[in-house]
Amino acid sequence: MRNDTRLLYNEYLAQMAKLHGVPDVTTKFAANPAVAQKLESRIQESSQFLGMINSYGVTEQMGEKIGLGVVGNIAGTTDTDVKARETRDPTGLDDRGYVCTQTNYDTHLKYQKLDAWAKFPDFQARIRDAIIKLMALNRICIGWNGTSRAATSNPATNPLLQDVNIGWLEKMRRENAARVMKEVVDGSGKIAIGAGKDFENIDALVFAMVNELIEPWYQEDTELVVVCGRKILADKYFPIINKPNAPTEMLAADIVTSQKRIGNLPAVRVPHFPANGLFVTRLDNLSYYWQEGSRRKTVVDNAARDRIENFESVNEAYVIEDLGCAAFAENIEIA
């Protein structure tokens, strides 16, 4: 690291220590709650998709869901000469809770990279933003692909972070199996699309998912979307809708909306979603929970590896708020 870069780096450490109210950030410390909240907001803002789902800070490591679903109807009549009026719980609370488990977001930057960034006036912001963007993308990847939590994850055998935490689609398989379509013909292991197949086309499959798997009070919901895997529709069906977005807004545009509808629902593509799947839900039915006060951090100058290492962790969970507003189809094959 060059001497001028070292001065900027020391200023970066001093600013971090000041923000968190600690004397030294090169030893492990608990993040200042206000700074941790701001970091979560920045992560959400860095991704259009994360900005459209819920992000809840929770006090306890485990507990009841926060998001409120809508179950059934509350309108009715009562002959009070015969019986008393009875209230109904509209929130859809059930016995499913959440459990936040530790996820490590450990990164490093080589001295050479820091030297290259030292000439820019936003040196500190560049370091921060590089980490934030990866956190956001990894969070999305776990949400769609996480199937378990290993004591020690293995990115070589699980490149989509399958063993870091349990994501939304695995929650569907475990907690909402009745609304997951894996095959139509028993033993086939697939949902075949095409003339004379299980479904004539993708539209027919989405119609079936909505009509047969989504609860009646959600079927006409104008906020329903269908999240599509990349193999379901060719990229030509997903032109980016021209909008006068500022460059900073385009950086967060990781949701691509199709100009065509599928099964009369808006079709969207999101990073890391399984290539041969379809997921019908409201995006605000998906939640990311993080435990307040659980973020830990330390920064290490590892001269032996010519790099700066950032060790950071937080307890987190992925939650589907209302199972009745979610349907998933996988193993789709288009003839």
GIZIGI-V169614 format. One record per residue. N is the residue number from 1. NEAR is the number of other C-alpha atoms within 8 Angstrom. Layout:
BEGIN
n=N near=NEAR
n=N near=NEAR
END
This chain:
BEGIN
n=1 near=9
n=2 near=6
n=3 near=6
n=4 near=7
n=5 near=11
n=6 near=9
n=7 near=8
n=8 near=10
n=9 near=9
n=10 near=8
n=11 near=8
n=12 near=9
n=13 near=9
n=14 near=8
n=15 near=8
n=16 near=9
n=17 near=12
n=18 near=9
n=19 near=8
n=20 near=9
n=21 near=7
n=22 near=8
n=23 near=6
n=24 near=6
n=25 near=13
n=26 near=7
n=27 near=7
n=28 near=8
n=29 near=9
n=30 near=9
n=31 near=12
n=32 near=10
n=33 near=8
n=34 near=6
n=35 near=10
n=36 near=10
n=37 near=8
n=38 near=8
n=39 near=9
n=40 near=8
n=41 near=8
n=42 near=9
n=43 near=13
n=44 near=12
n=45 near=10
n=46 near=11
n=47 near=15
n=48 near=12
n=49 near=10
n=50 near=13
n=51 near=9
n=52 near=8
n=53 near=12
n=54 near=11
n=55 near=10
n=56 near=9
n=57 near=8
n=58 near=9
n=59 near=7
n=60 near=7
n=61 near=10
n=62 near=8
n=63 near=8
n=64 near=8
n=65 near=11
n=66 near=6
n=67 near=7
n=68 near=10
n=69 near=10
n=70 near=8
n=71 near=9
n=72 near=6
n=73 near=5
n=74 near=7
n=75 near=4
n=76 near=4
n=77 near=4
n=78 near=7
n=79 near=7
n=80 near=7
n=81 near=5
n=82 near=5
n=83 near=7
n=84 near=8
n=85 near=6
n=86 near=4
n=87 near=5
n=88 near=5
n=89 near=6
n=90 near=10
n=91 near=8
n=92 near=10
n=93 near=7
n=94 near=5
n=95 near=5
n=96 near=6
n=97 near=9
n=98 near=11
n=99 near=9
n=100 near=12
n=101 near=10
n=102 near=8
n=103 near=10
n=104 near=8
n=105 near=8
n=106 near=9
n=107 near=8
n=108 near=8
n=109 near=9
n=110 near=9
n=111 near=10
n=112 near=7
n=113 near=8
n=114 near=11
n=115 near=11
n=116 near=7
n=117 near=9
n=118 near=11
n=119 near=7
n=120 near=6
n=121 near=5
n=122 near=6
n=123 near=11
n=124 near=8
n=125 near=7
n=126 near=9
n=127 near=8
n=128 near=8
n=129 near=8
n=130 near=8
n=131 near=9
n=132 near=12
n=133 near=11
n=134 near=8
n=135 near=10
n=136 near=13
n=137 near=10
n=138 near=9
n=139 near=8
n=140 near=11
n=141 near=14
n=142 near=15
n=143 near=12
n=144 near=13
n=145 near=16
n=146 near=19
n=147 near=11
n=148 near=9
n=149 near=11
n=150 near=8
n=151 near=4
n=152 near=4
n=153 near=10
n=154 near=8
n=155 near=8
n=156 near=5
n=157 near=5
n=158 near=10
n=159 near=8
n=160 near=10
n=161 near=14
n=162 near=14
n=163 near=13
n=164 near=13
n=165 near=15
n=166 near=17
n=167 near=15
n=168 near=13
n=169 near=11
n=170 near=12
n=171 near=12
n=172 near=13
n=173 near=9
n=174 near=7
n=175 near=6
n=176 near=10
n=177 near=8
n=178 near=6
n=179 near=11
n=180 near=12
n=181 near=10
n=182 near=10
n=183 near=12
n=184 near=9
n=185 near=9
n=186 near=6
n=187 near=5
n=188 near=7
n=189 near=9
n=190 near=12
n=191 near=15
n=192 near=11
n=193 near=14
n=194 near=11
n=195 near=7
n=196 near=6
n=197 near=8
n=198 near=10
n=199 near=13
n=200 near=10
n=201 near=9
n=202 near=11
n=203 near=9
n=204 near=10
n=205 near=10
n=206 near=12
n=207 near=10
n=208 near=9
n=209 near=12
n=210 near=11
n=211 near=9
n=212 near=6
n=213 near=12
n=214 near=14
n=215 near=8
n=216 near=7
n=217 near=8
n=218 near=10
n=219 near=9
n=220 near=6
n=221 near=7
n=222 near=4
n=223 near=6
n=224 near=12
n=225 near=12
n=226 near=14
n=227 near=12
n=228 near=16
n=229 near=13
n=230 near=12
n=231 near=7
n=232 near=12
n=233 near=8
n=234 near=8
n=235 near=7
n=236 near=5
n=237 near=9
n=238 near=11
n=239 near=10
n=240 near=7
n=241 near=6
n=242 near=4
n=243 near=4
n=244 near=4
n=245 near=7
n=246 near=6
n=247 near=6
n=248 near=7
n=249 near=8
n=250 near=8
n=251 near=9
n=252 near=10
n=253 near=10
n=254 near=10
n=255 near=10
n=256 near=11
n=257 near=12
n=258 near=13
n=259 near=8
n=260 near=7
n=261 near=9
n=262 near=11
n=263 near=10
n=264 near=7
n=265 near=9
n=266 near=12
n=267 near=13
n=268 near=12
n=269 near=14
n=270 near=11
n=271 near=9
n=272 near=9
n=273 near=14
n=274 near=9
n=275 near=9
n=276 near=13
n=277 near=14
n=278 near=11
n=279 near=11
n=280 near=15
n=281 near=11
n=282 near=11
n=283 near=10
n=284 near=8
n=285 near=13
n=286 near=13
n=287 near=14
n=288 near=12
n=289 near=13
n=290 near=13
n=291 near=15
n=292 near=10
n=293 near=9
n=294 near=10
n=295 near=13
n=296 near=12
n=297 near=13
n=298 near=12
n=299 near=11
n=300 near=9
n=301 near=7
n=302 near=9
n=303 near=6
n=304 near=5
n=305 near=5
n=306 near=9
n=307 near=12
n=308 near=12
n=309 near=12
n=310 near=11
n=311 near=13
n=312 near=11
n=313 near=13
n=314 near=13
n=315 near=13
n=316 near=13
n=317 near=14
n=318 near=13
n=319 near=13
n=320 near=10
n=321 near=12
n=322 near=11
n=323 near=8
n=324 near=8
n=325 near=12
n=326 near=13
n=327 near=13
n=328 near=14
n=329 near=11
n=330 near=13
n=331 near=11
n=332 near=12
n=333 near=9
n=334 near=7
n=335 near=5
END
